[in-house]
Amino acid sequence: MKTAEVRALSVEELAEKIETAKAQYQQTLLNHAVAPLENPSQIKKLRRDIARMMTILAEKQNTK
């Protein structure tokens, strides 16, 4: 998810997206532990997307 797309979301939507992404990240890690992923760079991408969303959420909460 691109930064502009994340910034367009409301705080509630952003928090929901973060929870969904965290669940997907945990599932991806579990799948990778059982059998190697075809594209292991997915793990890195998910982790960075979560961090990006959390950073923008913190920015939005601090400006209120």
N, C-alpha and C positions, 0 to 999 in steps of 0.2 A: 504494500500500500504506500502510495507516495505521500510526501509530507503535506502537500496542498490538500489532498483528499482528507487526511487526518485532521488538519486544522479546520476544515469545513464542518466537522462533526460537533455536536453538542457534548457537554461534559458527560451526560448520562449515556449517550450513544458510544462515546469513547471508552467509558468504563466497561460497557458491555462488550465492545470489540476486544478490549484487553483480556477480559476473562475468557472469551472464546479462543483467542490466539494462544493464551497460556494452556488451555486444555488441548488444543491442537499440537502445541509444542511437546507437551508431556506424552501424548499419544505417539507422536513421531519418534521421540526418544525410545519409547517402549518398543515400537516396531523395529527400530534400528538395532536394539539390543537383541531381539529375537532373530532377525534376519537382516543382513545389510540392505540399506536403501539403495535404490537404483541411482539416486542423486543425493548424496549426503550433504551437499551444500544447502539443502532445504533447511537443515537444522540451524545453520548460521543465519540464513535469511529470516527465519521465524524469530530467532532470538533478537536480531537487530530491529525487526518490525515492532516487537513488543517494547523494546527499549525506546524506540522513537515515539510510540504512542504514549508511553508512560511519561516521557519528558514533556510532550505537548500537554498532557493532562495536568501535570504539575504546574506548567506555565499558566494554564487557564485558571487553575484553582488559586494561584498566588495573585492573580490580577483582580480577583473579586474583592 
